[in-house]
Amino acid sequence: MNTQFFEEYQTQLLDWQKKFFSTWMESLPKGTAEIKLTDTFETSLKLQEEMVKSYLEAQEKSATMMIDAQKQFWDNYFQALRQQPVPAN
């Protein structure tokens, strides 16, 4: 297998990433050039945590609603069967 092609691809990809990042940094206002990565990381982490909590709460409510609906269905089913007249032999 030709590894030169793979190495050239990796080099081009790295160059593209560098150009993209430097263009992005140049487009930011000059006052924000010093980005506090710890603050950004913490904010991102908090957002992810909130999203996961919301998702789990929604799953919990959905599961509870489904179980309640199944209980109601079976309660109504057995109640309806009890109200049917028993055939005499």
PyRosetta script that sets phi, psi and omega in degrees:
from pyrosetta import init, pose_from_sequence

init()
pose = pose_from_sequence("MNTQFFEEYQTQLLDWQKKFFSTWMESLPKGTAEIKLTDTFETSLKLQEEMVKSYLEAQEKSATMMIDAQKQFWDNYFQALRQQPVPAN")
pose.set_psi(1, 143.8)
pose.set_omega(1, -177.8)
pose.set_phi(2, -83.7)
pose.set_psi(2, 106.5)
pose.set_omega(2, -179.5)
pose.set_phi(3, -79.5)
pose.set_psi(3, -18.4)
pose.set_omega(3, -180.0)
pose.set_phi(4, -63.2)
pose.set_psi(4, -39.3)
pose.set_omega(4, 178.3)
pose.set_phi(5, -61.5)
pose.set_psi(5, -45.6)
pose.set_omega(5, -179.8)
pose.set_phi(6, -63.2)
pose.set_psi(6, -43.6)
pose.set_omega(6, 179.0)
pose.set_phi(7, -63.8)
pose.set_psi(7, -40.3)
pose.set_omega(7, 178.7)
pose.set_phi(8, -65.4)
pose.set_psi(8, -40.3)
pose.set_omega(8, 177.5)
pose.set_phi(9, -61.3)
pose.set_psi(9, -45.7)
pose.set_omega(9, 179.4)
pose.set_phi(10, -62.5)
pose.set_psi(10, -41.1)
pose.set_omega(10, 179.4)
pose.set_phi(11, -63.5)
pose.set_psi(11, -44.9)
pose.set_omega(11, 178.9)
pose.set_phi(12, -64.6)
pose.set_psi(12, -39.7)
pose.set_omega(12, 177.9)
pose.set_phi(13, -63.5)
pose.set_psi(13, -43.8)
pose.set_omega(13, 178.4)
pose.set_phi(14, -63.1)
pose.set_psi(14, -42.5)
pose.set_omega(14, 177.4)
pose.set_phi(15, -61.5)
pose.set_psi(15, -43.2)
pose.set_omega(15, 179.3)
pose.set_phi(16, -62.4)
pose.set_psi(16, -43.0)
pose.set_omega(16, 178.8)
pose.set_phi(17, -62.7)
pose.set_psi(17, -41.5)
pose.set_omega(17, 178.3)
pose.set_phi(18, -63.1)
pose.set_psi(18, -44.8)
pose.set_omega(18, 179.3)
pose.set_phi(19, -63.1)
pose.set_psi(19, -43.2)
pose.set_omega(19, -180.0)
pose.set_phi(20, -61.2)
pose.set_psi(20, -47.5)
pose.set_omega(20, -177.8)
pose.set_phi(21, -65.5)
pose.set_psi(21, -43.0)
pose.set_omega(21, -178.7)
pose.set_phi(22, -68.9)
pose.set_psi(22, -36.7)
pose.set_omega(22, 175.9)
pose.set_phi(23, -64.4)
pose.set_psi(23, -41.8)
pose.set_omega(23, 178.8)
pose.set_phi(24, -63.2)
pose.set_psi(24, -44.5)
pose.set_omega(24, 179.8)
pose.set_phi(25, -65.3)
pose.set_psi(25, -36.5)
pose.set_omega(25, 179.1)
pose.set_phi(26, -69.0)
pose.set_psi(26, -27.7)
pose.set_omega(26, -179.0)
pose.set_phi(27, -78.3)
pose.set_psi(27, -16.9)
pose.set_omega(27, 177.9)
pose.set_phi(28, -73.7)
pose.set_psi(28, 151.0)
pose.set_omega(28, 174.5)
pose.set_phi(29, -59.7)
pose.set_psi(29, 150.9)
pose.set_omega(29, -174.2)
pose.set_phi(30, -61.5)
pose.set_psi(30, -28.4)
pose.set_omega(30, -178.0)
pose.set_phi(31, -71.3)
pose.set_psi(31, -18.0)
pose.set_omega(31, -176.9)
pose.set_phi(32, -102.5)
pose.set_psi(32, 14.7)
pose.set_omega(32, -179.4)
pose.set_phi(33, -63.8)
pose.set_psi(33, -28.4)
pose.set_omega(33, 178.2)
pose.set_phi(34, -94.9)
pose.set_psi(34, 88.5)
pose.set_omega(34, -179.6)
pose.set_phi(35, -87.0)
pose.set_psi(35, 131.2)
pose.set_omega(35, 177.6)
pose.set_phi(36, -85.8)
pose.set_psi(36, 104.4)
pose.set_omega(36, -175.9)
pose.set_phi(37, -66.7)
pose.set_psi(37, -32.2)
pose.set_omega(37, -179.5)
pose.set_phi(38, -66.7)
pose.set_psi(38, -38.8)
pose.set_omega(38, 177.8)
pose.set_phi(39, -66.9)
pose.set_psi(39, -42.8)
pose.set_omega(39, 179.5)
pose.set_phi(40, -63.7)
pose.set_psi(40, -42.0)
pose.set_omega(40, 179.3)
pose.set_phi(41, -63.9)
pose.set_psi(41, -45.4)
pose.set_omega(41, -178.9)
pose.set_phi(42, -63.8)
pose.set_psi(42, -42.2)
pose.set_omega(42, 178.2)
pose.set_phi(43, -62.8)
pose.set_psi(43, -44.2)
pose.set_omega(43, 178.5)
pose.set_phi(44, -62.7)
pose.set_psi(44, -42.3)
pose.set_omega(44, 179.8)
pose.set_phi(45, -63.6)
pose.set_psi(45, -42.3)
pose.set_omega(45, 178.3)
pose.set_phi(46, -63.5)
pose.set_psi(46, -41.2)
pose.set_omega(46, 178.9)
pose.set_phi(47, -63.0)
pose.set_psi(47, -44.7)
pose.set_omega(47, 178.2)
pose.set_phi(48, -62.0)
pose.set_psi(48, -40.8)
pose.set_omega(48, -179.8)
pose.set_phi(49, -64.2)
pose.set_psi(49, -42.3)
pose.set_omega(49, 178.1)
pose.set_phi(50, -62.5)
pose.set_psi(50, -41.7)
pose.set_omega(50, 179.7)
pose.set_phi(51, -63.6)
pose.set_psi(51, -42.9)
pose.set_omega(51, -179.9)
pose.set_phi(52, -65.6)
pose.set_psi(52, -43.0)
pose.set_omega(52, 178.7)
pose.set_phi(53, -60.7)
pose.set_psi(53, -45.1)
pose.set_omega(53, 179.6)
pose.set_phi(54, -62.1)
pose.set_psi(54, -42.8)
pose.set_omega(54, 179.7)
pose.set_phi(55, -62.5)
pose.set_psi(55, -44.4)
pose.set_omega(55, -179.3)
pose.set_phi(56, -66.8)
pose.set_psi(56, -37.7)
pose.set_omega(56, 176.9)
pose.set_phi(57, -63.7)
pose.set_psi(57, -41.7)
pose.set_omega(57, 178.3)
pose.set_phi(58, -64.0)
pose.set_psi(58, -40.7)
pose.set_omega(58, 177.2)
pose.set_phi(59, -63.2)
pose.set_psi(59, -42.4)
pose.set_omega(59, -179.8)
pose.set_phi(60, -62.3)
pose.set_psi(60, -45.1)
pose.set_omega(60, 179.7)
pose.set_phi(61, -64.9)
pose.set_psi(61, -40.9)
pose.set_omega(61, 179.6)
pose.set_phi(62, -63.7)
pose.set_psi(62, -44.7)
pose.set_omega(62, 179.5)
pose.set_phi(63, -63.8)
pose.set_psi(63, -41.4)
pose.set_omega(63, 179.1)
pose.set_phi(64, -63.4)
pose.set_psi(64, -43.2)
pose.set_omega(64, 178.8)
pose.set_phi(65, -62.9)
pose.set_psi(65, -41.1)
pose.set_omega(65, 179.6)
pose.set_phi(66, -65.3)
pose.set_psi(66, -42.1)
pose.set_omega(66, 179.1)
pose.set_phi(67, -65.5)
pose.set_psi(67, -42.8)
pose.set_omega(67, 178.2)
pose.set_phi(68, -61.9)
pose.set_psi(68, -40.4)
pose.set_omega(68, 179.1)
pose.set_phi(69, -65.5)
pose.set_psi(69, -39.6)
pose.set_omega(69, 178.1)
pose.set_phi(70, -66.4)
pose.set_psi(70, -41.9)
pose.set_omega(70, 177.4)
pose.set_phi(71, -59.8)
pose.set_psi(71, -45.3)
pose.set_omega(71, 179.9)
pose.set_phi(72, -62.8)
pose.set_psi(72, -41.8)
pose.set_omega(72, 178.4)
pose.set_phi(73, -58.8)
pose.set_psi(73, -49.9)
pose.set_omega(73, -176.6)
pose.set_phi(74, -69.8)
pose.set_psi(74, -35.6)
pose.set_omega(74, 175.6)
pose.set_phi(75, -61.3)
pose.set_psi(75, -45.1)
pose.set_omega(75, 179.0)
pose.set_phi(76, -65.7)
pose.set_psi(76, -38.0)
pose.set_omega(76, 179.1)
pose.set_phi(77, -60.6)
pose.set_psi(77, -51.6)
pose.set_omega(77, -178.4)
pose.set_phi(78, -68.7)
pose.set_psi(78, -34.0)
pose.set_omega(78, 177.0)
pose.set_phi(79, -65.3)
pose.set_psi(79, -40.9)
pose.set_omega(79, 179.2)
pose.set_phi(80, -65.8)
pose.set_psi(80, -38.4)
pose.set_omega(80, 178.3)
pose.set_phi(81, -66.8)
pose.set_psi(81, -36.7)
pose.set_omega(81, 179.5)
pose.set_phi(82, -67.0)
pose.set_psi(82, -27.8)
pose.set_omega(82, -178.4)
pose.set_phi(83, -83.2)
pose.set_psi(83, -9.4)
pose.set_omega(83, 178.3)
pose.set_phi(84, -73.6)
pose.set_psi(84, 140.3)
pose.set_omega(84, 177.2)
pose.set_phi(85, -68.8)
pose.set_psi(85, 141.4)
pose.set_omega(85, 179.6)
pose.set_phi(86, -83.2)
pose.set_psi(86, 125.4)
pose.set_omega(86, -179.8)
pose.set_phi(87, -68.2)
pose.set_psi(87, 138.0)
pose.set_omega(87, 178.8)
pose.set_phi(88, -87.6)
pose.set_psi(88, 139.9)
pose.set_omega(88, 178.5)
pose.set_phi(89, -84.0)
pose.dump_pdb("model.pdb")
